[in-house]
Amino acid sequence: MAQHHSHDDVPLDALGRPLASHTHTHDGSTHTHVYAPVPDGPASRLHLRGVLLPGGEPTDLWVVDGRVTFEPVAGALTVATGCWIAPGLVDAHCHIGMGAQGAVDAETAQAQALADRDAGTLLIRDAGSPADTRWVDEREDLPRLIRAGRHIARPRRYIRNYAEEVEPDDLVDEVRTQARRGDGWVKIVGDWIDREAGDLRPLWPVEVVREAIEAAHAEGARVTAHCFDERSVTELVDAGVDGIEHGTGLDDATIETMAERGVALTPTLINIETFPDIAAAGESKFPDYAAHMRALHARRFETIGKAVDAGVPIYAGTDAGGVLPHGIVAAEVELLARVGGPEFALGAASWRAREWLGADGITEGASADLVVFGADPRTDISTVRHPVLVILRGRVVKRA
Ligand SMILES: [Zn+2]
């Protein structure tokens, strides 16, 4: 007779703390339970010894009251040694509260945020969401979220149910509205298929978009734009945009301008991998569009590689939340490593992205938002797929 157990009984470790995960066998099958941390319980004092990234020196660090310290802390539990410790990962283009059909309920949004967290993503720049996710800010167990309000597009010129849809005459006002709703970013859709033209076309007259960007800046917000096409990215960078999403249509001159002005690029290479499927779906009705998408896809590594070489600030974004699932930051890091190498790719998803968004690195007194690896990810980037520990606000939220 198999011994039964209740899945509600969280097993404890030798010190009486709930285990983050537990693998066992019963009824002939082996499986792992992963338990959520107790949000109200006292945070343990932790000790780790490992190589701090990007610095590279083996170092002792302690975590007390949710913060990093390099001063020894009495009674700390050693949770990792001989490891590599990176500042918490950043997904710079992600959508919490959004699914393929538009806004999702809070339970689904929570599952999205937890999937990201458990993959090591502890800071998200949300690149537009139709759901109100303000409640996430109250949750210590969920990643930090920097919002861009809701996407702004034109009627019939973007995915249904995602965007606030306005005509160009109303763009400036809508940008102001979204600037006040977000956390310092506004997201506009720069181009999309124009069904009459049968190909990608910019959504906005260039003078309108220039005025809209100025309005956002006056509100203290930065503007980022979805751009697949060649023309929209050139016009938007010229109009003073602060960030480009995807950027498959970048040419050499625009890359140079972005590098000079420090305009951020979040290519979402993992999303660009879906272009051949988008092309196939549109082939019969829109053959020019399909050919265009295939051409953008075919030169994607060359285009983004040129931006890397030119010194454009590049960040890791998964575009999770529409079609792509959450928790896939490691896959984007691996694709970025193909164009810039492992250390570049990890920096794009960690310390460089955190600095850009105003988040802590691993410094005295910083919030202990850490991802711990069992091997050096700079040697083998696939290590990023399997963090041995994820620590958020000083709590172990996930262990291998
Ligand atoms: Zn997106």
Boltz pocket constraint, residues with backbone or C-beta under 6 A from the ligand:
constraints:
  - pocket:
      binder: B
      contacts: [[A, 93], [A, 94], [A, 95], [A, 127], [A, 319]]
      max_distance: 6.0
